Amino acid sequence: MKIAVLNIGNELLNGTTNNTNLVAIGQELVKLGIPPILQIAINDTKEDIQNVLKFIENQNIDVIICSGGLGSTTDDITAETFADYFKLTLYTNENVIEHIKNIIGSNKTLSFYNKKQAIVPEGATILTNKNGTAPGIRFFASNKTIFLLPGPTSELKPMLIEKVIPHVNSLCKNKIFFESVYTAGIAESEIQRIVTENIPESNDLYVAYRTEPGCCEISFSSPFHKLVLNSANKLKAILGTAVLKDGCKNVVEDVLLRLKEQKLSLGTAESCTGGMISLKITDIPGASAVFKGSVIAYSNEIKERLLNVKKLTLEKYGTVSAECALEMAEGCCSTLDTTASIAVTGIAGPSGGIPEKPVGLVFIAVKIKDKTAVISYNIKGDRTRIRTIASIHYALNELRKLLITF
Amino acid sequence: MKIAVLNIGNELLNGTTNNTNLVAIGQELVKLGIPPILQIAINDTKEDIQNVLKFIENQNIDVIICSGGLGSTTDDITAETFADYFKLTLYTNENVIEHIKNIIGSNKTLSFYNKKQAIVPEGATILTNKNGTAPGIRFFASNKTIFLLPGPTSELKPMLIEKVIPHVNSLCKNKIFFESVYTAGIAESEIQRIVTENIPESNDLYVAYRTEPGCCEISFSSPFHKLVLNSANKLKAILGTAVLKDGCKNVVEDVLLRLKEQKLSLGTAESCTGGMISLKITDIPGASAVFKGSVIAYSNEIKERLLNVKKLTLEKYGTVSAECALEMAEGCCSTLDTTASIAVTGIAGPSGGIPEKPVGLVFIAVKIKDKTAVISYNIKGDRTRIRTIASIHYALNELRKLLITF
């Protein structure tokens, strides 16, 4: 099956908006083993859209997933332009009218512009938009299944997962099953090696990888359900504790769940990471159940005064040292009155490095009650990468490792 | 002039990589008043690339900016595929060989794969890559100027700004001049209104807007240098203190510069923002000159113990109140021993809201020596948006406003 993605909207071409819809669509389709083979972004212009449709017609595409141009303003012309191209009649769908009323508040009279969003091609299937007024539209024309989805990713993504992916799956010769394994603290290349040696890809089994800071997701997909389950379980068995707890999709969720289960409370003491660990933890609603707060000690003065780091330690070993990191972790638990802590001190660059302590050198200390661990890493890359990898890939995972053995 | 962007690489289609190259290209071209009219992403497959080139040939495109597929591995085939399509002869460029040796360390012998990157079309202009081995390539064929640029944005972006944009500008009938105005604390829609009323677009003057948290950039472009300068200066005069200090491109840089000039030191006390203000400040290398650190007080206990918020205040007014925010700002200055502070407390959601204090309600207090200010905002959107807008758009700008009047 060949799938093309069409993103409509000037904002994609003039640098205003990142095409996060393409990322979402790609991530979901790759799990079915059928990533799109083509993606095109164009302006909301009838001629441009129809030109592109003509081109796609010649590429033996089976499915077009289109986003954008379903808004209420007059510059949004996707539905009418597709209808015109595929010679479909348009009509006002009363269910969509009701939905729009519900979304904007049913007491209000719908404007001409709102009503425009309910005009859809005859015979099309309406995909309800939980987060907005623009309906998704699915129809079959010119031997292709075509999805028109709203532009905002917050509206597109639930529709994609709940309505588009299952339908695309049903169009496959064989229904595709998929299962993901989520890991932390292990490089994607290492996982690839393990998978290649133990659970090799075949005509029946497709493997996809996706890495973000704090998680690597390995997706197995196949028309054979049992093969998918067995493959995922086999990988889980091999990777052991590198696999995140059930239901967790990144290291932060895993750490928070373990802290909760083990009735621990957490604080962070951050120097070079400047609050990134704290921010990632508080990204998760409900983090306050275990997370009490942080001391961001960007100056030595704060490290001494709020985290009880000894002047002698700073003088003898320096701010960027295992000794300082350990004292920060100790001080964090006592100052914030928590049973667990994460402390980070390092050189994020671009300046500040010396031969013995280069840019990217980071010390991480973690503490749970009377147990502590400290480790150093040399992280390559720019300031943003060093801080991100130190915070999420390393520091949170160090605490996770200590939680597992605690 | 019509410009198309072609992004080559499987990683764009399978959801692994965000197309940040398109954003960079769009942002720079829109300043010339000529955003791309078309963007296509495809896999590293000869047939796919040539299919797309055929399509582009029919669209009267003057310039193709292509990214990706210039790497050293065998799956990277952009240069040879373009040369084949446009019937150009390939040769090994010795200057590129020297450059590659410099980048990877001149003592090493170049592998077959590295040498492959020096094979370029005859007659092409080489664009030096400061940050990698893959050279940029510019050539003219089939009545089009074609740029082949490396895939990593860190390599593409400097080449784009230094080599591509000036050349594209030189191709315009008239050379385009441009000038940007950077602002904070004022909505893009309000700026658009002001610009439309006072410095309207014309055939000679193009205006572009780009908004990110903490900054709105307004770019004027025109073949007439004086018109561009006058327009920017006129807008600066109208917007007054909403315009950032010279050389600053977002509110954080502006605040840090003002603190330095006014010999002040800064700390933050954050509840719902969880460290985002601290993180944004420490994104800037050298922030330690004025920034001492933060207390992330995610629990009331920390607010009381480390920020001296009174139990009575929490009981009487609640954690999310002007009174609590003010005491947090006061406590921050005394605990961290700084002359300035920012404090934020609010409800980031998705739960925790009540009718009188809904999700999105945020109180911000700022303090410089004996002067304080406190203000509340109702921010719409999800948890991420509420925390981002509270931190960058509002909190940092409140301190900026106090710094201006201090």
Interface residues (C-beta under 8 A of the other chain):
Chain A: V5 N10 L12 L13 N14 G15 T16 T17 N18 N19 T20 L22 V23 A24 I25 G26 Q27 E28 L29 V30 P35 P36 I37 L38 Q39 I40 A41 I42 N43 D48 N51 V52 F55 Q59 S154 A208 Y209 R210 T211 T268 E270 C272 G274 G275 M276 I277 S278 L279 I281 T282 D283 P285 A287 S288 F291 K292 G293 S294 V295 I296 A297 Y298 S299 E301 I302 R305 L306 T335 L336 D337 A348 G349 P350 S351 D382 R383 T384 R387
Chain B: V5 N10 L12 L13 N14 G15 T16 T17 N18 N19 T20 L22 V23 A24 I25 G26 Q27 E28 L29 V30 P35 P36 I37 L38 Q39 I40 A41 I42 N43 D48 N51 V52 F55 Q59 S154 A208 Y209 R210 T211 T268 E270 C272 G274 G275 M276 I277 S278 L279 I281 T282 D283 P285 A287 S288 F291 K292 G293 S294 V295 I296 A297 Y298 S299 E301 I302 R305 L306 T335 L336 D337 A348 G349 P350 S351 D382 R383 T384
